[in-house]
Amino acid sequence: MMERNLNLGYSKLKHIISIKYKSINNEGSFNQLRWNANNFVRRRQDNKYLLSIKKQKNEMKESKSRKQRNSATNNSSSKIKEIIKS
């Protein structure tokens, strides 16, 4: 759903820019609009990339903490068993 909303915003921006393209004869302004459109797309892709990296880092942290918790419980139970045996 969120992806759909982002696409709707992007298509609306594209439509606005295409209208401005048609109404502008000045080359400098035309290039500025083209740059803004490209920058918008690039920023959107960068945000997706950064979010995916952030998600991967969080998953790594969670898996490390899970491993530590599991190893801590295993170690403590084995120590208790050793104490009981002796």
C-alpha positions as CSV (number, residue, x, y, z in Angstrom):
1,M,0.0,0.0,0.0
2,M,2.8,2.4,0.9
3,E,4.6,1.6,-2.3
4,R,1.4,2.4,-4.2
5,N,1.2,5.8,-2.5
6,L,4.8,6.6,-3.4
7,N,4.1,5.7,-7.0
8,L,1.1,7.9,-7.1
9,G,3.1,10.8,-5.8
10,Y,5.8,10.1,-8.3
11,S,3.3,10.0,-11.2
12,K,1.7,13.3,-10.1
13,L,5.2,14.9,-10.0
14,K,6.0,13.5,-13.4
15,H,2.7,14.9,-14.8
16,I,3.4,18.4,-13.3
17,I,6.9,18.4,-14.7
18,S,5.7,17.4,-18.1
19,I,3.2,20.3,-18.1
20,K,6.0,22.7,-17.2
21,Y,8.2,21.2,-19.9
22,K,5.6,22.1,-22.5
23,S,5.1,25.7,-21.2
24,I,8.8,26.6,-20.9
25,N,10.9,27.9,-23.8
26,N,13.8,29.0,-21.8
27,E,16.6,26.4,-22.0
28,G,18.0,27.0,-18.5
29,S,14.7,26.6,-16.7
30,F,14.0,23.5,-18.8
31,N,17.3,21.9,-17.7
32,Q,16.6,22.8,-14.1
33,L,13.3,21.0,-14.2
34,R,14.8,18.0,-15.8
35,W,17.5,18.0,-13.0
36,N,14.8,18.2,-10.3
37,A,12.9,15.3,-11.8
38,N,16.0,13.1,-12.0
39,N,17.0,14.2,-8.5
40,F,13.6,13.2,-7.2
41,V,13.9,9.7,-8.7
42,R,17.5,9.3,-7.4
43,R,16.6,10.4,-3.9
44,R,13.7,7.9,-3.9
45,Q,16.0,5.1,-4.9
46,D,18.6,6.2,-2.4
47,N,16.0,6.1,0.4
48,K,14.9,2.6,-0.6
49,Y,18.6,1.5,-0.6
50,L,19.3,3.1,2.8
51,L,16.2,1.6,4.3
52,S,17.1,-1.9,3.1
53,I,20.6,-1.5,4.6
54,K,19.1,-0.3,7.9
55,K,16.8,-3.3,7.9
56,Q,19.7,-5.7,7.2
57,K,21.8,-4.2,10.1
58,N,18.8,-4.5,12.5
59,E,18.4,-8.2,11.4
60,M,22.1,-8.8,12.0
61,K,21.9,-7.2,15.5
62,E,18.8,-9.3,16.3
63,S,20.4,-12.5,15.2
64,K,23.6,-11.7,17.2
65,S,21.6,-10.9,20.3
66,R,19.5,-14.1,19.8
67,K,22.7,-16.2,19.5
68,Q,24.1,-14.5,22.6
69,R,21.0,-15.2,24.6
70,N,20.9,-18.8,23.4
71,S,24.6,-19.4,24.2
72,A,24.2,-17.7,27.6
73,T,21.3,-20.0,28.6
74,N,23.3,-23.1,27.3
75,N,26.4,-22.0,29.3
76,S,24.5,-21.4,32.5
77,S,22.6,-24.7,32.3
78,S,25.8,-26.6,31.7
79,K,27.4,-24.9,34.7
80,I,24.5,-25.8,36.9
81,K,24.8,-29.4,35.7
82,E,28.5,-29.4,36.6
83,I,27.8,-28.0,40.0
84,I,25.1,-30.6,40.7
85,K,27.4,-33.4,39.6
86,S,30.2,-32.3,41.9
